[in-house]
Amino acid sequence: MLQFINHPYTYHRFRTREVKIGNTAMGGNNPVRIQSMTNTDTMDTMTTFYQCVRMIEAGCEYVRITAPGVKEAENLATIKNELHKRGYTTPLIADIHFNPKAAEVAASIVEKVRINPGNYVDRNVGNYSFTAQEYKEELQRIAERLFPLIEICKKNQTTIRIGTNHGSLSDRILNRYGDTPNGMVESAMEFIRIFESFDFNNLVLSMKSSNIKVMVASTRLLVANMKAEGMSYPIHLGVTEAGDGEDGRIKSAGGIGALLEDGIGDTIRVSLTEDPEFEMPVARKIVHFYNYSSRCENTEPESIEFPVNPYQYTRRMTVAVDKIGSSYPVVIIGNDKEGKADYSFSENQIVNNQSRQNFHLFTDFSQFTVHEKIEIQTQFIQISTIDAIDFRNQNLINSIRNYKNLVFITAFKDDVGIKNERFFFAQLMNAGIQTPVIVQKTYQIADKEALQMKASADFGALLVDGFCDGIWLKNADSSDDFLTVSMFNILQASGVRITKTEFIACPSCGRTQFRIQDALKAIKEKTSHLKGLKIAVMGCIVNGPGEMADAHYGYVGAGNGRITLYKGKVVVEKNIPENEALDKLINLIKINGDWKEISQ
């Protein structure tokens, strides 16, 4: 079994090396930093300047600006000078794709340059088989092409982020490793080794994906690989193409929070399809618990094995009890009276909202011995303390194993993250107990957005490891309907239960030549009733076709006010005028038999 990259039952932050980025250091003992990216035309100096100011005043600690060409890279100097003239010294980051020359120009101007190893030197030309010698020669060519950038960065003390995207891996990597977390990690590791061969260590790394499971697995695997090779570079976290509104916030918190809970992450970017200044309040709420809590990092680790592969999603094996567990979708328990949740709770009774069956909820595990002979009735037993079950008592363990109508509900009071739940699940799995488990989380948070961020991070950290046969969110300051909807959205974002249309949408940047926010809103209004369908709304082709690889339909920017439509990975129609694109998308869905009328 692969070992967890950090200890799963205690909070230990993965201590990275400190990297100086202008006047704001990252990694080491520094707090988790917050950053974002402009979505303006980089050549429009004042519009970009004013957006930078709004971002900085909202709490942005690093501002990223796209530089698709040399002229945009050169204009970064004008933007930076304008900011400095007005007293803003926040470090700037140039975002580079495809154009090494633009990176070299930007590296002498801004404090950090982001390059994508999938498209910085490699050119994707379709399926191509690399021999071992050809692969080696490609790496040598990449090293030669990186050398000028490294020399400029050394001279100017510029940091480089090696930013791997799931949606833009090179043909070379895909040929050898496939479209996998392992391929993402090796794409970055190859570049790290090249940089280190030139004695350059001013690096930050990231593994971006719109799929939370892929993003978490690849980042964990990156850290494991770095540790194996004696590296400790800072890690940038983000769920790319998260979308907008509540869905984008919950999805971002689920992926970012799961890794922060692992102790991984030195800076985060919440990628919303909204104006970038709206990302900062969300990011602050996500990092607050990890930056400013008094969580103990020195708890003595438990010796019990963590029986989960942290680099590959597999749901914990359980028996089916009243459509809970086994291959059934993760269920929702709520207090709503309208039956929107799968199960409702009232006066110590659990009610199945589908069959209207009533089940008693036992709040003391010792009651189990009294009722263990009642085989015809499902029993819900609340586990309130980590030591409620004596896993050393073999007779008790055998009784639990043999009892087929039992469901546990964990309700731990835990101020140090999700370590107790992980420890409990590990004990069940190591003891061979396949009883379904519903995880109950109770908060006292008045701010609805902050509640969703915390719950998404906590549940997300468990869901990505295949835990939870059900979830139960409680908060005295929130309505039953709000809690129920939030739980369904958390499951959707985690990819473990789909109950509505899935939208994959990028946050937009200076490369986008149409109003993607308006387009996403219009597409949602027309297609949100198509349960189970995945629709990607992408600003350009940089990551678009790759990140939407598992989407059913794609709506991708192709130029100034022009759209290209995809069915899966296949281009259906190119260069459609934006004012015609939505109708053509709907027609495409209809002719492929995936449209359902709202009345249905």
C-alpha positions in Angstrom: 0.0 0.0 0.0 1.3 3.5 -0.9 1.9 5.6 2.1 0.1 8.8 2.8 2.3 11.8 2.0 1.6 13.3 5.4 0.3 11.6 8.5 -3.4 11.1 8.0 -4.5 11.3 11.7 -2.7 14.5 12.8 -2.3 17.9 11.2 1.2 18.5 10.0 1.9 21.2 7.4 4.3 20.0 4.7 7.2 22.3 5.3 8.4 23.8 2.0 11.4 25.9 1.2 10.8 29.7 1.3 10.7 31.4 -2.1 10.9 35.2 -2.4 8.4 36.7 -4.8 9.1 40.4 -4.8 8.3 41.7 -1.3 6.0 38.8 -0.4 7.6 35.5 0.5 5.9 32.1 0.0 6.4 28.8 1.7 8.4 28.0 4.8 6.7 29.5 7.8 4.6 32.0 5.8 0.8 31.9 5.8 -1.0 30.5 2.9 -1.0 33.3 0.3 -4.0 34.4 -1.8 -3.7 35.2 -5.5 -5.8 35.8 -8.6 -5.6 36.7 -12.3 -6.9 39.6 -14.3 -9.4 39.0 -17.1 -8.7 42.2 -19.1 -6.9 42.8 -22.3 -3.2 43.2 -21.2 -2.7 45.8 -23.9 -5.5 47.9 -22.3 -3.1 49.4 -19.6 -5.6 51.4 -17.6 -8.4 48.9 -17.5 -5.9 46.2 -16.4 -4.4 48.7 -13.9 -7.8 49.5 -12.3 -8.7 45.8 -12.1 -5.3 45.1 -10.4 -6.2 47.8 -7.8 -9.6 46.3 -7.1 -8.0 42.8 -6.7 -5.2 44.2 -4.4 -7.6 46.1 -2.2 -9.8 43.0 -1.9 -6.8 41.1 -0.5 -4.9 39.7 -3.5 -1.2 39.1 -2.5 0.0 38.2 -6.0 -1.6 39.5 -9.3 -1.3 37.3 -12.4 -1.6 38.8 -15.9 -1.7 36.9 -19.2 1.1 37.6 -21.7 0.3 35.6 -24.8 2.8 37.5 -26.9 5.9 39.7 -26.7 4.0 42.9 -26.9 1.8 42.0 -23.9 4.9 40.9 -22.0 6.5 44.3 -22.7 3.4 46.1 -21.6 3.7 44.5 -18.2 6.3 47.2 -17.5 3.8 50.0 -18.1 1.2 48.3 -15.9 3.8 47.7 -13.1 5.0 51.3 -13.3 1.5 52.6 -13.1 0.9 50.5 -10.0 4.1 51.6 -8.3 3.4 55.2 -9.1 0.1 54.9 -7.2 1.8 53.1 -4.2 0.9 49.5 -5.1 3.9 47.1 -4.8 2.1 43.8 -4.9 4.1 41.2 -6.9 3.0 40.6 -10.5 3.1 37.2 -12.3 3.1 36.8 -16.1 1.0 33.9 -17.3 2.7 32.3 -20.4 1.5 29.7 -22.8 3.2 28.6 -26.1 5.6 31.5 -26.3 9.1 31.2 -24.7 10.1 34.6 -26.0 7.2 36.3 -24.1 8.4 34.5 -20.9 11.9 35.8 -21.4 10.7 39.3 -21.9 8.3 39.2 -18.9 11.0 37.6 -16.6 13.0 40.8 -16.6 9.9 42.9 -15.6 7.7 41.0 -13.2 8.5 39.1 -10.0 7.3 35.7 -11.2 6.5 33.9 -14.5 4.1 31.0 -14.8 4.9 28.5 -17.6 2.9 25.4 -18.6 5.2 22.4 -19.2 2.5 21.0 -21.5 2.8 23.7 -24.1 5.9 25.8 -23.3 8.2 24.0 -25.7 6.2 20.9 -26.7 3.9 21.2 -29.7 1.0 18.8 -29.9 0.6 17.4 -33.4 -1.5 14.4 -32.7 -0.7 10.8 -31.8 3.1 10.3 -32.1 5.1 7.4 -30.8 8.3 8.4 -29.0 11.2 5.9 -28.8 13.4 6.1 -25.7 16.1 7.9 -27.6 13.6 10.4 -29.1 12.1 11.0 -25.7 15.6 11.8 -24.3 16.3 14.1 -27.2 13.1 16.0 -26.6 14.1 16.6 -23.0 17.5 17.9 -24.1 15.7 20.3 -26.6 13.5 21.5 -23.7 16.6 22.1 -21.5 18.3 24.1 -24.3 15.1 26.2 -24.8 14.7 26.8 -21.0 18.3 28.0 -20.5 17.8 31.6 -21.7 14.8 32.0 -19.4 16.7 30.5 -16.4 19.6 33.0 -17.0 17.2 35.9 -17.1 15.4 34.7 -13.9 18.7 34.3 -12.1 19.8 37.8 -13.0 16.5 39.4 -11.9 15.7 37.1 -9.0 12.5 36.1 -10.7 10.5 33.1 -9.6 9.1 30.5 -12.0 5.9 28.5 -11.4 5.8 25.2 -13.2 2.0 25.1 -13.7 0.8 21.7 -15.0 -2.7 21.5 -16.3 -4.7 18.3 -16.7 -6.2 19.8 -19.9 -2.9 20.6 -21.7 -0.5 17.7 -21.2 1.9 17.3 -24.1 1.7 14.4 -26.7 5.1 13.3 -25.4 3.7 12.9 -21.8 0.4 11.4 -22.9 2.2 8.8 -25.1 4.3 7.5 -22.1 2.0 8.1 -19.1 -1.5 8.7 -20.4 -4.0 11.3 -19.2 -3.3 10.5 -15.6 -2.2 12.1 -12.3 1.1 10.3 -12.9 1.5 12.0 -16.2 0.7 15.4 -14.7 3.4 14.9 -12.0 6.0 13.6 -14.4 5.4 16.6 -16.6 6.4 18.9 -13.7 9.2 16.7 -12.4 11.0 16.7 -15.8 11.0 20.5 -15.7 12.2 20.6 -12.1 15.1 18.3 -12.9 16.1 20.5 -15.8 15.9 23.7 -13.6 18.0 22.0 -10.9 20.6 20.9 -13.5 21.1 24.6 -14.1 21.3 25.3 -10.4 18.0 27.1 -10.3 15.7 26.5 -7.4 13.4 29.6 -7.3 10.4 27.4 -8.1 6.7 27.0 -7.3 4.6 24.1 -8.5 1.0 23.4 -9.2 -1.3 20.6 -10.5 -4.5 22.1 -11.9 -7.7 20.2 -12.9 -11.4 20.9 -13.1 -11.9 17.4 -11.5 -11.4 17.5 -7.7 -10.3 13.9 -7.5 -7.6 14.4 -10.2 -6.4 17.6 -8.7 -6.1 16.1 -5.2 -4.5 12.9 -6.4 -1.9 14.6 -8.6 -0.9 17.1 -6.0 -0.5 14.4 -3.4 1.6 12.4 -5.8 3.7 15.4 -6.7 4.6 16.0 -3.0 5.4 12.3 -2.6 7.7 12.4 -5.6 9.4 15.5 -4.4 9.9 14.0 -0.9 11.4 10.9 -2.5 13.9 13.1 -4.4 14.7 15.4 -1.5 12.7 18.4 -2.8 10.4 20.8 -1.0 9.2 23.4 -3.4 6.1 25.5 -2.5 2.7 24.3 -3.8 0.1 26.4 -5.5 -3.5 25.0 -5.2 -6.5 25.6 -7.4 -9.5 23.8 -9.0 -9.4 25.2 -12.5 -12.6 25.8 -14.5 -14.7 25.7 -11.2 -17.5 27.8 -12.6 -19.4 30.6 -10.9 -21.7 31.3 -8.0 -22.3 28.8 -5.3 -21.2 25.8 -7.4 -17.8 27.4 -8.2 -17.2 28.3 -4.6 -18.1 24.8 -3.2 -16.1 23.0 -5.8 -13.0 25.2 -5.1 -13.3 24.7 -1.4 -13.7 21.0 -1.7 -10.5 20.5 -3.7 -8.4 23.2 -2.0 -9.6 22.4 1.5 -8.9 18.6 1.1 -5.2 19.4 0.4 -4.9 22.1 3.0 -6.2 19.5 5.4 -3.4 17.3 4.3 -1.0 20.1 5.2 -0.3 20.8 1.5 -0.5 24.3 0.0 1.4 27.6 0.2 -0.8 29.7 -2.0 -4.3 29.3 -3.5 -6.3 30.7 -6.3 -10.1 30.3 -6.4 -10.9 30.3 -10.1 -14.4 31.7 -10.5 -16.1 32.7 -13.8 -16.7 36.1 -12.2 -14.7 39.3 -11.9 -11.4 38.4 -10.1 -11.9 40.7 -7.1 -14.8 38.4 -6.0 -12.4 35.5 -5.6 -10.6 37.0 -2.7 -13.3 36.9 0.0 -13.9 33.2 -0.9 -10.2 32.4 -0.7 -9.8 34.1 2.7 -12.6 32.0 4.1 -11.0 28.8 2.8 -7.5 29.6 4.2 -8.6 31.2 7.5 -8.8 27.9 9.4 -5.4 26.8 8.3 -3.6 30.2 8.7 -5.0 31.4 12.0 -6.2 28.4 14.0 -4.4 27.1 17.0 -4.4 23.5 15.7 -1.8 21.4 17.3 0.9 20.1 14.9 2.7 18.0 17.5 0.1 15.3 18.4 1.7 11.9 18.7 0.8 10.0 15.5 -1.3 6.8 15.9 0.4 3.7 14.6 -2.6 2.2 12.8 -2.1 1.8 9.0 -4.1 4.1 6.7 -5.7 1.5 4.4 -6.3 3.8 1.5 -4.4 4.6 -1.7 -4.2 8.4 -1.5 -3.3 8.7 -5.2 -6.3 6.9 -6.7 -10.0 7.2 -5.8 -11.7 4.1 -4.6 -14.9 4.1 -2.6 -14.8 2.2 0.7 -16.4 -1.2 0.3 -19.6 -1.5 2.4 -22.8 -3.6 2.6 -26.1 -2.1 1.4 -28.5 -1.2 4.2 -31.8 0.3 3.1 -30.2 1.8 -0.1 -27.3 3.2 1.9 -23.7 2.0 1.2 -22.4 -0.5 -1.4 -23.0 0.9 -4.9 -25.8 3.2 -3.9 -25.2 7.0 -4.2 -24.0 8.9 -1.2 -27.2 9.8 0.7 -28.2 13.1 2.3 -29.8 13.4 5.8 -31.5 16.6 6.6 -34.2 18.1 8.8 -36.4 19.3 5.9 -40.1 18.7 6.0 -40.5 18.6 2.2 -38.7 15.4 1.6 -35.9 16.8 -0.5 -33.3 14.9 1.4 -33.1 11.2 1.2 -33.6 10.8 4.9 -35.0 13.2 7.4 -34.5 13.4 11.2 -37.3 14.2 13.7 -37.6 13.4 17.4 -34.9 10.7 17.5 -36.3 9.1 14.3 -34.7 8.7 10.9 -37.3 8.8 8.2 -36.7 7.4 4.7 -38.3 10.0 2.5 -38.7 7.5 -0.4 -40.5 4.7 1.5 -41.5 6.7 4.6 -40.1 4.1 6.9 -39.2 5.1 10.4 -36.0 4.1 12.1 -34.8 4.8 15.6 -31.6 6.7 16.1 -29.6 5.4 19.0 -27.3 8.0 20.5 -25.3 5.6 22.7 -23.3 2.8 21.2 -23.8 0.7 24.3 -27.4 0.3 23.2 -26.2 -1.8 20.3 -25.8 -4.9 22.6 -29.4 -4.6 23.6 -30.8 -4.5 20.1 -28.3 -6.6 18.2 -30.7 -9.5 17.9 -33.3 -7.4 16.0 -32.3 -8.4 12.5 -35.4 -7.1 10.6 -35.0 -3.4 11.6 -32.4 -1.0 10.3 -30.6 0.7 13.2 -28.8 4.0 13.1 -26.3 4.4 15.8 -24.5 7.6 16.5 -20.8 7.5 17.3 -19.9 10.6 19.3 -16.4 9.8 20.5 -13.5 8.3 18.7 -13.2 5.5 21.3 -16.9 4.6 21.3 -16.1 1.2 19.7 -13.4 -1.0 21.4 -11.6 -2.4 18.3 -9.6 -4.7 20.6 -12.8 -6.5 21.6 -13.0 -9.3 19.0 -16.5 -10.5 20.1 -17.8 -7.0 19.6 -16.1 -6.6 16.2 -17.5 -10.0 15.1 -21.0 -8.9 16.2 -20.8 -5.7 14.2 -19.5 -7.6 11.1 -22.4 -10.1 11.3 -25.1 -7.5 11.8 -26.4 -6.6 8.4 -28.9 -3.8 9.2 -26.6 -1.4 11.0 -25.6 2.2 9.9 -23.2 4.3 11.9 -23.5 8.1 12.1 -20.3 9.8 13.2 -20.8 13.0 15.2 -17.3 13.8 16.5 -16.7 17.1 18.2 -13.3 17.8 16.6 -11.4 21.1 16.5 -8.4 19.7 14.6 -9.9 19.0 11.2 -11.0 15.6 10.0 -8.4 13.4 11.7 -11.0 11.6 13.9 -13.1 10.6 11.0 -10.1 9.3 9.1 -8.9 7.4 12.1 -12.4 5.9 12.6 -12.7 4.8 8.9 -9.2 3.3 9.0 -10.1 1.2 12.1 -13.3 -0.1 10.4 -11.4 -1.0 7.3 -8.6 -2.7 9.1 -11.1 -4.7 11.1 -13.0 -5.8 8.0 -16.2 -4.0 9.1 -18.3 -3.0 6.1 -21.0 -1.1 7.9 -22.1 2.0 6.1 -21.2 5.3 7.7 -22.9 8.7 7.6 -20.7 11.6 8.6 -22.5 14.3 10.5 -20.8 17.8 10.8 -22.2 20.4 13.1 -21.1 24.0 12.9 -21.9 27.3 14.5 -21.3 29.7 11.6 -23.7 32.5 10.8 -22.0 33.5 7.4 -23.6 31.2 4.8 -20.7 31.4 2.4 -18.2 30.7 5.2 -20.3 27.7 6.3 -20.3 26.3 2.8 -16.6 26.8 2.4 -15.9 25.0 5.7 -18.3 22.1 5.1 -17.1 21.7 1.5 -13.5 21.4 2.7 -14.2 19.0 5.6 -16.6 16.7 3.6 -14.4 17.0 0.5 -11.3 15.7 2.4 -13.3 12.6 3.2 -15.1 12.1 0.0 -11.9 12.2 -2.2 -10.7 9.2 -0.2 -13.8 7.2 -0.9 -15.3 7.7 2.6 -18.9 8.6 3.5 -22.0 6.6 2.5 -24.0 9.6 3.6 -23.5 13.2 4.9 -25.4 15.3 7.4 -24.8 19.0 7.7 -26.1 20.9 10.7 -26.0 24.6 11.5 -28.4 26.4 13.8 -28.2 29.6 11.8 -29.2 28.1 8.5 -32.6 27.0 7.0 -33.2 23.3 6.4 -33.6 24.0 2.7 -30.2 25.8 2.5 -28.5 22.9 4.3 -30.1 20.3 2.0 -29.2 22.2 -1.2 -25.6 22.7 0.1 -25.1 19.0 0.8 -26.3 18.1 -2.7 -23.9 20.7 -4.2 -21.0 19.4 -2.1 -21.6 15.8 -3.5 -21.9 17.1 -7.0 -18.7 19.1 -6.7 -16.9 16.1 -5.4 -18.0 14.0 -8.3 -19.6 11.3 -6.1 -23.3 12.1 -6.9 -24.6 14.0 -9.8 -28.1 15.5 -9.3 -28.1 18.4 -11.9 -26.2 19.7 -14.9 -22.5 19.9 -14.5 -20.9 23.1 -15.8 -17.1 23.3 -16.4 -16.3 26.9 -16.9 -13.0 28.8 -16.8 -12.5 32.1 -15.0 -11.6 34.0 -18.1 -8.4 36.0 -18.7 -6.9 38.4 -21.3 -6.9 35.6 -23.9 -10.7 35.4 -23.8 -12.3 37.4 -26.6 -16.0 37.1 -25.6 -17.9 37.8 -22.4 -17.7 34.4 -20.9 -19.6 35.4 -17.7 -22.7 36.4 -19.7 -22.4 33.3 -21.9 -22.2 31.0 -18.9 -25.2 32.7 -17.3 -27.3 32.3 -20.5 -26.3 28.7 -21.0 -27.2 27.9 -17.4 -30.6 29.5 -17.8 -31.4 27.2 -20.8 -29.7 23.9 -19.8 -29.7 23.7 -16.0 -32.5 21.1 -16.1 -30.4 18.5 -18.0 -29.5 16.3 -15.0 -26.3 14.4 -15.5 -25.1 16.3 -18.6 -21.7 18.0 -18.5 -21.3 21.2 -20.5 -18.0 23.0 -20.7 -17.8 26.8 -21.3 -14.2 27.7 -22.0 -12.5 31.0 -22.9 -9.9 29.8 -25.3 -8.1 26.7 -26.6 -5.2 26.8 -24.1 -6.8 24.4 -21.6 -10.3 24.2 -23.1 -10.3 21.0 -25.2 -8.3 19.1 -22.5 -10.1 20.2 -19.4 -13.4 19.5 -21.0 -12.3 16.0 -22.2 -15.0 14.3 -20.2 -17.7 16.9 -21.0 -20.6 15.9 -23.2 -20.6 19.3 -25.0 -18.2 22.2 -25.2 -18.6 25.9 -26.0 -15.1 27.3 -26.6 -13.9 30.8 -27.5 -12.3 30.8 -31.0 -11.5 34.4 -31.5 -13.1 37.8 -31.3 -16.8 37.1 -30.6 -16.5 33.7 -32.2 -17.3 30.3 -30.7 -16.4 26.7 -31.6 -18.8 23.9 -30.5 -17.7 20.4 -29.5 -19.5 17.1 -29.0 -17.2 15.3 -26.6 -13.7 15.8 -28.0 -14.9 16.3 -31.6 -15.2 19.8 -33.1 -18.7 20.1 -34.6 -18.7 23.6 -35.9 -16.1 26.4 -35.9 -16.2 30.2 -35.7 -19.9 30.6 -34.9 -20.9 34.2 -34.2 -21.5 34.6 -30.5 -25.1 35.7 -30.9 -25.9 32.4 -32.7 -23.8 30.0 -30.6 -26.3 29.3 -27.7 -29.1 28.3 -30.1 -26.7 26.1 -32.1 -25.5 24.5 -28.8 -29.1 23.7 -27.8 -29.8 22.3 -31.3 -26.7 20.2 -31.0 -27.9 18.7 -27.7 -31.3 18.0 -29.2 -30.1 16.3 -32.3 -28.0 14.0 -30.2 -30.9 13.0 -28.1 -29.7 14.6 -24.8 -32.4 17.3 -24.5 -35.3 17.0 -22.0 -38.1 19.5 -21.9 -38.3 21.3 -18.6 -41.9 20.0 -18.0 -40.5 16.5 -17.9 
